Amino acid sequence: MTVVFLFLDLGTKQWMQTHLVPGQTHQVIAQWLDWTLVHNSGVSFSLLSGHWIIVITLQISVIALLVFIYARSRSSFLLDLGYAMLIGGALGNLVNRAILGYVVDFISFRWWPAIFNVADVEIRVGAVLLLVLYLRNRAETH
């Protein structure tokens, strides 16, 4: 499942790279959603831009920790899905950063201050799913 999320992210980034130039915007839904291609050398909100070694080291460390925790957890469809989204998204951004030196971002909601990509969505949705599962499990055991 992780591979599906990885390729979904890398495929959308590749598609945007071949159809837009950096800084170009394509309106998807008027006054709401645009595709705007940017190259982000940092992490969320361009934090740590220009600190490639730190960012790559952090990404590899977090991915390794996630794989370790997942390998030690009991399996269920929702748990597998959460980890697959989280790890697949993290790997997608890591592959971009390692090969290109930046992450391809393109999703731009007019009301949101940052431009992001499918991997960012996968990471956030996976993290929320794992948090909900953890809280539900904790409530059931107390």
Sine and cosine of phi, psi and omega as CSV:
sin_phi,cos_phi,sin_psi,cos_psi,sin_omega,cos_omega
0.00,0.00,-0.58,0.81,0.02,-1.00
-0.85,0.53,-0.65,0.76,-0.02,-1.00
-0.89,0.45,-0.59,0.81,0.03,-1.00
-0.88,0.47,-0.73,0.69,0.00,-1.00
-0.93,0.38,-0.60,0.80,0.06,-1.00
-0.88,0.48,-0.77,0.64,-0.04,-1.00
-0.95,0.32,-0.51,0.86,0.09,-1.00
-0.88,0.48,-0.72,0.70,0.02,-1.00
-0.91,0.42,-0.80,0.60,-0.05,-1.00
-0.89,0.45,-0.59,0.81,0.03,-1.00
-0.91,0.43,-0.69,0.73,0.01,-1.00
-0.93,0.38,-0.61,0.79,0.04,-1.00
-0.90,0.43,-0.68,0.73,0.02,-1.00
-0.89,0.46,-0.68,0.73,0.01,-1.00
-0.87,0.50,-0.71,0.71,0.00,-1.00
-0.91,0.42,-0.63,0.78,0.01,-1.00
-0.89,0.46,-0.53,0.85,-0.03,-1.00
-1.00,0.06,-0.27,0.96,-0.06,-1.00
-0.93,-0.37,-0.23,0.97,0.02,-1.00
-0.74,-0.68,0.40,-0.92,0.14,-0.99
-0.96,-0.27,0.44,-0.90,-0.02,-1.00
-0.79,0.61,0.74,-0.67,-0.01,-1.00
1.00,0.00,-0.28,0.96,0.00,-1.00
-0.97,0.26,0.64,-0.77,0.01,-1.00
-0.88,-0.47,0.69,-0.73,0.11,-0.99
-0.85,-0.53,0.86,-0.51,-0.01,-1.00
-0.95,0.31,0.79,-0.61,0.01,-1.00
-0.98,-0.21,-0.79,0.61,0.07,-1.00
-0.77,-0.63,0.89,-0.46,-0.10,-0.99
-0.76,0.64,0.74,-0.68,0.05,-1.00
0.87,0.49,0.29,0.96,-0.05,-1.00
-0.65,-0.76,-0.79,0.61,-0.11,-0.99
-0.72,-0.70,0.75,-0.67,0.06,-1.00
-0.78,-0.63,0.39,-0.92,0.28,-0.96
-0.99,-0.17,0.87,-0.49,0.04,-1.00
-0.76,-0.65,0.93,-0.38,-0.08,-1.00
-0.98,0.19,0.83,-0.56,0.10,-0.99
-0.69,-0.73,0.45,-0.89,0.08,-1.00
-0.95,-0.31,0.91,-0.41,-0.09,-1.00
-0.96,-0.28,0.92,-0.40,0.00,-1.00
-1.00,0.03,-0.02,1.00,0.02,-1.00
-0.95,-0.32,-0.40,-0.92,0.08,-1.00
-0.95,-0.30,-0.43,-0.90,-0.02,-1.00
-0.75,0.66,0.70,-0.72,-0.02,-1.00
0.84,0.54,0.46,0.89,0.03,-1.00
0.89,0.46,0.35,0.94,0.07,-1.00
-0.89,0.46,0.55,-0.83,0.01,-1.00
0.89,0.45,0.40,0.92,0.07,-1.00
-0.84,0.54,0.70,-0.71,0.02,-1.00
1.00,0.06,-0.06,1.00,0.02,-1.00
-0.94,-0.34,0.87,0.49,-0.13,-0.99
-0.82,0.58,-0.74,0.68,-0.06,-1.00
-0.89,0.45,-0.68,0.73,0.01,-1.00
-0.89,0.45,-0.72,0.70,-0.03,-1.00
-0.90,0.44,-0.73,0.69,0.01,-1.00
-0.88,0.47,-0.70,0.71,0.01,-1.00
-0.88,0.48,-0.70,0.72,0.04,-1.00
-0.89,0.46,-0.70,0.71,-0.01,-1.00
-0.88,0.47,-0.73,0.69,0.00,-1.00
-0.89,0.46,-0.67,0.75,0.00,-1.00
-0.89,0.45,-0.71,0.71,0.00,-1.00
-0.91,0.41,-0.68,0.74,0.02,-1.00
-0.89,0.46,-0.70,0.72,0.02,-1.00
-0.88,0.47,-0.67,0.74,0.03,-1.00
-0.90,0.44,-0.69,0.73,0.02,-1.00
-0.88,0.47,-0.69,0.72,0.02,-1.00
-0.89,0.45,-0.66,0.75,0.02,-1.00
-0.89,0.46,-0.75,0.67,-0.01,-1.00
-0.90,0.44,-0.69,0.72,0.00,-1.00
-0.88,0.47,-0.68,0.74,-0.02,-1.00
-0.89,0.45,-0.44,0.90,-0.01,-1.00
-1.00,-0.08,-0.03,1.00,-0.06,-1.00
-1.00,-0.10,0.35,-0.94,0.08,-1.00
-0.97,0.24,0.53,-0.85,-0.12,-0.99
-1.00,-0.07,0.63,-0.78,0.19,-0.98
-0.46,-0.89,0.32,-0.95,-0.04,-1.00
-0.85,0.53,-0.74,0.67,-0.05,-1.00
-0.93,0.38,-0.61,0.79,0.06,-1.00
-0.91,0.42,-0.71,0.70,0.05,-1.00
-0.86,0.51,-0.68,0.74,0.00,-1.00
-0.89,0.46,-0.72,0.69,0.00,-1.00
-0.87,0.50,-0.74,0.67,0.02,-1.00
-0.92,0.40,-0.63,0.78,0.02,-1.00
-0.88,0.47,-0.68,0.74,0.03,-1.00
-0.91,0.42,-0.72,0.69,-0.04,-1.00
-0.89,0.45,-0.76,0.65,-0.03,-1.00
-0.95,0.31,-0.67,0.75,0.03,-1.00
-0.87,0.49,-0.69,0.72,0.04,-1.00
-0.90,0.43,-0.69,0.73,0.01,-1.00
-0.90,0.44,-0.66,0.76,0.04,-1.00
-0.91,0.42,-0.62,0.78,0.02,-1.00
-0.86,0.51,-0.73,0.69,0.02,-1.00
-0.93,0.37,-0.59,0.81,0.03,-1.00
-0.91,0.42,-0.69,0.72,0.02,-1.00
-0.87,0.50,-0.72,0.69,0.04,-1.00
-0.84,0.55,-0.78,0.63,-0.08,-1.00
-0.90,0.44,-0.65,0.76,-0.03,-1.00
-0.94,0.34,-0.61,0.79,-0.06,-1.00
-1.00,0.05,-0.70,0.72,-0.11,-0.99
-0.99,-0.15,-0.37,0.93,-0.08,-1.00
1.00,0.05,0.06,1.00,0.01,-1.00
-0.37,-0.93,0.20,-0.98,0.07,-1.00
-0.96,-0.28,0.67,-0.74,0.03,-1.00
-0.99,0.11,0.88,-0.47,0.08,-1.00
-0.91,-0.41,0.53,-0.85,-0.04,-1.00
-0.42,-0.91,-0.24,0.97,-0.04,-1.00
-1.00,0.07,0.85,-0.52,-0.09,-1.00
-0.74,-0.67,0.97,-0.25,0.15,-0.99
-1.00,0.05,0.71,-0.70,-0.07,-1.00
-0.88,0.48,-0.47,0.88,-0.06,-1.00
-1.00,-0.03,-0.06,1.00,-0.02,-1.00
-0.95,-0.32,0.69,-0.72,-0.12,-0.99
-0.97,0.23,-0.08,1.00,-0.06,-1.00
-0.80,-0.60,0.41,-0.91,0.12,-0.99
-0.98,-0.21,0.68,-0.73,-0.10,-1.00
-0.64,-0.77,-0.17,-0.99,-0.06,-1.00
-0.67,-0.74,-0.02,-1.00,-0.03,-1.00
-0.89,0.46,-0.62,0.78,0.02,-1.00
-0.86,0.52,-0.66,0.75,0.02,-1.00
-0.88,0.47,-0.64,0.77,0.05,-1.00
-0.91,0.42,-0.72,0.70,0.01,-1.00
-0.86,0.52,-0.69,0.72,-0.02,-1.00
-0.89,0.47,-0.73,0.68,-0.04,-1.00
-0.94,0.35,-0.69,0.73,0.02,-1.00
-0.91,0.40,-0.67,0.74,0.04,-1.00
-0.88,0.48,-0.69,0.73,0.00,-1.00
-0.91,0.42,-0.68,0.74,0.03,-1.00
-0.90,0.43,-0.68,0.73,0.03,-1.00
-0.87,0.50,-0.71,0.70,0.02,-1.00
-0.90,0.43,-0.61,0.79,0.04,-1.00
-0.90,0.43,-0.71,0.70,0.03,-1.00
-0.88,0.48,-0.70,0.71,0.02,-1.00
-0.89,0.46,-0.66,0.75,0.03,-1.00
-0.89,0.46,-0.74,0.67,-0.02,-1.00
-0.90,0.43,-0.63,0.77,0.04,-1.00
-0.90,0.43,-0.70,0.72,0.02,-1.00
-0.90,0.44,-0.65,0.76,0.00,-1.00
-0.91,0.41,-0.65,0.76,0.02,-1.00
-0.92,0.40,-0.58,0.81,0.00,-1.00
-0.95,0.32,-0.48,0.88,-0.04,-1.00
-1.00,0.00,-0.09,1.00,0.01,-1.00
-0.93,-0.37,0.00,0.00,0.00,0.00
